């Protein structure tokens, strides 16, 4: 497993792949460690979670620099990711015990209640694009609930995986309760069937989700899947266009365009389409592209060469099918995996920029005749992760939000995850929920206790 600096294309670290036998031994040790962890009072577990949040803030600069080197995230955004991880730890340390407290239910029994007991070892298959956040948003609630974690991280962010394990150790988590597995994808699938693994969570591609979901289903293991997205960003004729364009560019270009919940399909009512197009192009052309270590940089490289090549194919195929290139549209010369921030107009169903998930700095603009047409275009996708809706008519926004086929709808704002709110998708974007109360209970045995 190799770490390649996306801004230079040079390998700077390598890691030994574990054998399946070694990974099995590690998972079995984690299962043994989980037995003592689950017996600790939840207040003690919460204290460990809180200490991890404190350590994240203390080590922010070093952790941010590590993410920049491993996957090319602009350093200011990397620091914000560390802060968000601290926030999710602090949130669950404070509110998690209430989320997980037994709930009395009035029945004909003398007493009846619902408990939320830990399942055991959660095998987490995590992606590279948010190397810390994706892990902590599962780990903070899962470990608070009394579970243990076995992390199979993406092979290009092994350094981040080790840094996360060290944070848990420094915070006082008992040895073995959070383990890192440097295994292949195939061996990760094999581990799902092992009796020591009680549940699985995956954030990743649809292909990976189908493989992990099939393995978990065959083994009858509980699973949460957060997969890809092709989020719609609907702009109605009465929207505040300047604000909508500003948010649109941020929502598309954050993390170098490499986010499942990035806005990808911009669906705009015809009456304001030309003006919105001009505002977006102006802002995209003004983006500062450069080294992710420079604080002024707004857009860095893609994480890998194959990702840049895939985006280029999607742009070229969409233009060949009739899309109009407004700006960008090519890989930048020189070292590293840079691609120009790009805007396509006249994008329609049937084009890669509309039908597929585009993982990079590409905004695809589509014109809708009216609000109903915009809704139909937004729902014309195999994905259903998030959706933004810009309008001044909040009554209409509430009505339309109820009909959007997505796990979340953000009105007059970009889609973002928040520890206080459940997060997840529908359709090809997966199932199950992370974060909020639902995330705290995702890997628990929802147990009925009845006293006759």
C-alpha positions in Angstrom: 0.0 0.0 0.0 1.5 3.3 -1.1 0.9 6.9 -0.2 1.4 9.2 -3.3 1.5 13.0 -2.9 -1.2 14.1 -5.4 0.4 17.4 -6.0 3.7 15.9 -7.2 2.8 12.3 -8.1 5.6 11.0 -5.9 5.4 8.1 -3.5 6.4 9.1 0.0 5.4 6.2 2.2 4.5 2.5 1.8 2.9 0.0 4.2 2.9 -3.8 4.4 -0.3 -5.6 3.5 -1.5 -7.9 6.2 -2.2 -11.6 5.5 -5.8 -12.8 5.9 -4.6 -14.9 8.9 -3.0 -11.9 10.6 -6.2 -9.9 10.0 -8.3 -12.7 11.5 -6.2 -12.7 14.6 -6.5 -9.0 15.0 -10.3 -9.1 14.6 -10.5 -11.9 17.2 -8.4 -9.8 19.6 -10.7 -6.8 19.0 -13.7 -9.0 19.8 -12.2 -10.1 23.1 -11.3 -6.5 23.9 -14.9 -5.4 23.2 -16.3 -7.5 26.0 -14.6 -5.4 28.7 -15.3 -2.1 26.9 -19.1 -2.8 26.7 -19.2 -3.4 30.4 -17.8 0.0 31.3 -20.4 2.6 32.4 -21.4 4.8 29.5 -20.1 7.9 31.4 -16.6 6.4 31.2 -16.9 5.7 27.6 -18.2 9.2 27.0 -15.1 10.6 28.8 -12.8 8.7 26.4 -14.7 10.1 23.4 -14.4 13.7 24.9 -10.7 13.2 25.3 -10.3 12.2 21.7 -12.1 15.5 20.7 -9.6 17.4 22.8 -6.6 15.6 21.2 -7.9 16.3 17.7 -7.9 20.0 18.4 -4.4 19.9 19.9 -3.0 17.9 17.0 -4.9 19.8 14.3 -2.0 21.1 12.3 -0.1 17.8 12.0 -3.3 15.9 11.2 -4.2 18.4 8.5 -0.8 18.3 6.9 -1.0 14.5 6.8 -4.3 14.6 4.9 -2.9 17.2 2.5 0.0 15.0 1.7 -2.0 11.8 1.4 -5.0 13.0 -0.7 -4.4 16.6 -1.7 -7.1 18.4 0.4 -6.4 22.2 0.6 -4.9 22.7 4.0 -7.6 25.2 5.3 -10.2 22.6 4.5 -8.1 19.9 6.1 -8.0 21.9 9.3 -11.8 22.3 9.1 -12.1 18.5 8.8 -10.1 18.0 12.0 -12.3 20.5 13.8 -15.4 18.7 12.6 -14.1 15.4 13.9 -13.6 17.1 17.3 -17.2 18.4 17.1 -18.6 14.9 16.5 -16.7 13.5 19.5 -17.9 16.4 21.7 -21.5 16.0 20.5 -21.7 12.3 21.3 -19.8 12.7 24.6 -22.4 15.2 25.7 -25.6 13.9 24.0 -24.9 10.3 23.2 -25.8 8.9 26.7 -29.3 10.3 26.3 -29.6 8.9 22.8 -28.7 5.5 24.1 -30.7 5.6 27.4 -33.3 2.9 27.8 -36.8 4.1 26.8 -39.9 3.1 28.8 -42.9 2.2 26.8 -46.4 2.1 28.2 -48.0 -1.4 27.6 -50.1 -3.8 29.7 -46.9 -5.0 31.4 -46.0 -3.9 34.9 -42.9 -2.4 33.1 -41.7 -2.5 29.6 -38.8 -0.7 28.0 -36.5 -0.6 25.0 -32.7 -1.0 25.5 -29.9 -0.1 23.0 -27.2 -2.6 23.6 -23.9 -2.9 21.6 -23.5 -5.5 18.9 -19.8 -6.2 19.2 -17.1 -5.5 16.5 -18.0 -3.1 13.7 -15.9 -3.6 10.6 -15.6 -0.2 8.9 -14.5 0.0 5.3 -13.7 3.7 4.7 -12.8 5.9 1.8 -9.9 8.3 1.2 -11.7 11.6 0.5 -12.3 12.6 4.1 -9.7 10.4 5.8 -10.6 11.5 9.4 -14.2 12.6 9.2 -15.6 9.4 7.6 -14.0 7.3 10.3 -15.0 9.5 13.3 -18.6 9.8 12.2 -19.0 6.1 12.6 -16.5 5.5 15.4 -17.6 8.1 17.9 -21.2 6.9 18.2 -20.3 3.2 17.7 -17.7 3.1 20.4 -19.8 5.2 22.8 -22.5 2.5 22.4 -20.0 -0.1 23.6 -18.9 -1.5 20.3 -15.4 -2.0 19.1 -14.0 -0.9 15.7 -11.9 -2.6 13.1 -10.9 -0.1 10.4 -10.1 -1.1 6.9 -9.1 2.3 5.4 -8.4 3.2 1.8 -4.9 2.1 0.8 -3.7 5.7 0.0 -4.4 7.0 3.5 -2.8 4.4 5.7 -1.0 7.2 7.6 -4.3 8.7 8.6 -5.6 5.3 9.8 -2.6 4.9 12.1 -2.9 8.5 13.4 -6.6 7.8 14.2 -5.7 4.6 16.2 -3.0 6.5 18.0 -5.5 9.2 19.0 -7.8 6.6 20.5 -4.9 5.0 22.4 -3.7 8.4 23.7 -7.2 9.1 25.0 -7.3 6.0 27.1 -9.2 3.6 24.9 -8.3 0.0 26.0 -5.9 -1.8 23.7 -7.6 -3.6 20.9 -10.9 -1.8 21.0 -10.0 0.1 17.9 -7.8 -1.7 15.4 -6.4 -0.9 12.0 -6.4 -3.6 9.3 -4.1 -3.2 6.2 -5.9 -5.8 4.1 -7.1 -6.1 0.5 -10.7 -5.5 -0.5 -11.1 -9.2 -1.1 -9.9 -10.1 2.4 -12.1 -7.4 3.9 -15.1 -9.1 2.3 -13.9 -12.4 3.7 -13.6 -10.9 7.2 -17.3 -10.0 7.1 -18.3 -13.6 7.5 -16.0 -14.2 10.5 -18.0 -14.7 13.8 -16.0 -12.0 15.5 -17.5 -9.4 13.3 -21.0 -8.3 14.3 -21.7 -5.5 11.9 -20.3 -3.6 8.9 -20.3 0.0 7.7 -19.0 1.2 4.4 -18.6 4.5 2.8 -17.6 4.2 -0.8 -18.6 3.5 -4.4 -21.7 1.6 -5.6 -19.5 -1.2 -6.7 -17.9 -1.6 -3.3 -21.4 -1.2 -1.6 -22.8 -4.0 -3.7 -19.9 -6.3 -2.8 -20.0 -5.5 1.0 -23.8 -5.5 1.1 -23.9 -8.9 -0.6 -21.2 -10.3 1.8 -23.0 -8.8 4.9 -26.4 -10.2 3.7 -24.9 -13.7 3.1 -23.5 -13.6 6.7 -26.7 -12.0 8.2 -24.7 -9.1 9.5 -26.1 -5.6 10.2 -24.9 -3.1 7.6 -24.9 0.6 6.9 -24.0 1.7 3.4 -23.2 5.3 2.4 -22.5 5.2 -1.3 -22.1 7.7 -4.1 -24.3 10.6 -5.0 -25.2 12.9 -7.9 -26.8 15.5 -5.8 -29.2 18.0 -7.5 -28.9 21.7 -6.8 -32.3 23.2 -7.8 -32.5 27.0 -8.4 -36.0 28.3 -8.9 -36.8 31.6 -10.6 -37.5 33.4 -7.4 -34.1 32.4 -5.8 -31.6 34.9 -4.5 -29.2 34.3 -7.4 -26.0 35.9 -6.1 -26.3 33.8 -2.9 -27.3 30.7 -4.9 -24.2 31.0 -7.2 -21.9 31.6 -4.3 -23.1 28.5 -2.5 -23.2 26.5 -5.7 -19.5 26.9 -6.4 -18.6 26.1 -2.8 -20.9 23.1 -2.8 -19.3 21.7 -6.0 -15.7 22.5 -5.6 -15.1 21.7 -1.9 -12.6 19.0 -1.3 -11.4 19.5 -4.9 -14.9 18.3 -6.0 -14.4 14.9 -4.4 -17.3 14.6 -2.1 -20.3 12.2 -2.2 -22.6 15.1 -1.1 -21.1 17.7 -3.4 -23.7 19.4 -5.6 -23.2 17.9 -9.0 -26.3 18.6 -11.2 -27.4 22.2 -11.2 -31.0 22.4 -12.3 -32.1 26.0 -13.0 -35.4 27.4 -14.1 -35.2 28.8 -17.6 -36.1 32.4 -16.6 -32.9 32.8 -14.6 -30.7 30.2 -16.2 -28.5 32.6 -18.2 -27.8 34.9 -15.3 -27.1 32.0 -12.9 -24.7 30.5 -15.6 -22.8 33.7 -15.8 -22.5 34.1 -12.1 -21.2 30.5 -11.7 -18.7 30.8 -14.5 -17.4 34.1 -13.1 -16.8 32.5 -9.7 -15.3 29.3 -11.0 -12.8 31.1 -13.1 -11.7 33.1 -10.0 -10.9 30.0 -8.0 -7.2 29.8 -6.9 -5.8 26.5 -8.1 -2.4 25.4 -6.6 -0.5 23.6 -4.0 -2.8 22.3 -1.3 -0.3 23.3 1.3 -0.7 27.0 0.5 -3.4 28.6 2.6 -4.7 30.7 -0.4 -5.4 27.6 -2.5 -9.1 26.9 -3.0 -8.7 23.9 -5.4 -6.0 21.4 -5.3 -5.3 18.2 -7.2 -7.4 15.1 -7.5 -6.3 12.3 -5.2 -5.1 9.9 -7.9 -4.2 9.9 -11.6 -7.0 7.5 -12.5 -9.6 9.8 -10.9 -8.4 12.7 -13.0 -8.5 10.5 -16.1 -12.0 9.3 -15.3 -13.3 12.9 -14.9 -11.7 13.9 -18.2 -13.5 11.0 -20.0 -16.8 12.1 -18.5 -16.3 15.7 -19.6 -15.2 14.7 -23.1 -18.1 12.3 -23.6 -20.6 14.8 -22.3 -19.3 17.5 -24.7 -19.4 15.0 -27.6 -23.0 14.3 -26.7 -24.0 18.0 -26.9 -23.0 19.6 -23.7 -21.5 23.1 -24.0 -18.1 23.7 -22.4 -18.1 27.1 -20.6 -14.8 27.0 -18.8 -12.0 24.5 -18.0 -12.2 21.0 -19.5 -8.6 19.8 -19.4 -6.0 18.4 -17.2 -3.4 20.9 -16.1 0.2 20.4 -17.3 3.0 19.7 -14.9 3.4 17.3 -12.0 0.5 16.1 -9.9 -3.1 15.2 -10.7 -4.6 18.7 -11.3 -7.7 19.3 -13.4 -9.2 22.7 -14.3 -12.4 23.7 -12.5 -15.0 23.1 -15.2 -18.5 24.1 -16.0 -20.7 22.5 -18.6 -24.1 23.9 -19.8 -26.9 22.2 -21.7 -26.3 19.0 -19.8 -29.2 16.5 -20.3 -30.1 13.0 -19.2 -28.1 10.4 -21.1 -24.9 12.3 -20.7 -22.2 11.1 -18.2 -22.2 14.5 -16.5 -25.9 14.0 -15.7 -26.3 10.2 -15.2 -23.0 9.3 -13.5 -21.3 10.4 -10.3 -18.6 12.9 -11.2 -15.9 13.0 -8.6 -13.9 16.1 -9.3 -14.3 19.9 -10.1 -17.1 19.7 -12.7 -20.4 21.6 -12.4 -23.1 20.4 -14.8 -25.9 22.9 -15.6 -29.3 21.8 -16.8 -32.3 24.1 -17.7 -35.8 23.3 -16.4 -39.0 24.8 -17.8 -40.5 25.2 -14.3 -40.4 23.9 -10.7 -42.2 20.6 -11.6 -39.7 20.0 -14.4 -36.8 20.8 -12.0 -38.1 18.3 -9.5 -38.6 15.6 -12.2 -35.0 16.1 -13.4 -33.6 16.1 -9.8 -35.3 12.7 -9.2 -34.2 11.3 -12.6 -31.2 9.7 -11.0 -30.2 6.3 -9.7 -28.7 8.2 -6.7 -30.5 9.8 -3.7 -28.1 11.2 -1.2 -28.8 14.9 -0.9 -30.4 17.9 -2.6 -30.2 21.7 -2.3 -33.3 23.8 -3.2 -33.1 27.6 -3.6 -36.3 29.6 -3.5 -37.7 32.5 -1.5 -41.1 30.7 -1.2 -40.6 28.5 1.9 -44.1 27.1 1.6 -43.3 25.7 -1.9 -39.9 24.5 -0.6 -41.6 22.4 2.1 -44.0 20.9 -0.5 -41.2 20.1 -2.9 -38.8 18.8 -0.2 -41.4 16.1 0.6 -41.2 14.9 -3.0 -37.4 14.9 -3.4 -36.0 11.4 -3.6 -33.0 11.9 -1.3 -31.8 11.4 2.2 -31.7 15.1 2.9 -32.9 18.4 1.5 -31.2 21.6 2.3 -33.2 24.7 1.5 -31.2 27.8 0.6 -28.0 26.1 1.7 -25.5 23.5 0.6 -25.9 19.9 1.7 -23.6 19.1 4.6 -23.4 16.5 7.4 -24.0 17.6 11.0 -23.5 15.4 14.1 -27.0 16.5 15.3 -28.9 15.3 12.2 -29.2 11.8 10.6 -27.2 11.3 7.4 -27.6 8.8 4.6 -29.2 8.1 1.3 -31.8 6.1 -0.7 -31.7 4.3 -4.0 -28.1 3.7 -5.2 -26.8 6.0 -2.5 -27.2 3.3 0.1 -29.2 2.7 3.2 -29.0 3.1 7.0 -28.1 6.3 8.8 -25.1 7.8 10.5 -25.0 10.8 12.9 -27.8 12.1 15.1 -29.8 9.8 17.4 -30.2 7.4 14.6 -26.4 7.1 14.2 -25.9 6.4 17.9 -28.4 3.5 17.6 -27.2 2.2 14.2 -25.0 -0.6 15.7 -27.1 -1.6 18.6 -29.4 -4.4 19.5 -32.8 -2.6 19.9 -33.9 -4.9 22.7 -37.4 -5.1 24.2 -37.5 -5.9 27.9 -41.0 -6.9 29.3 -42.0 -7.4 32.9 -45.2 -9.4 33.4 
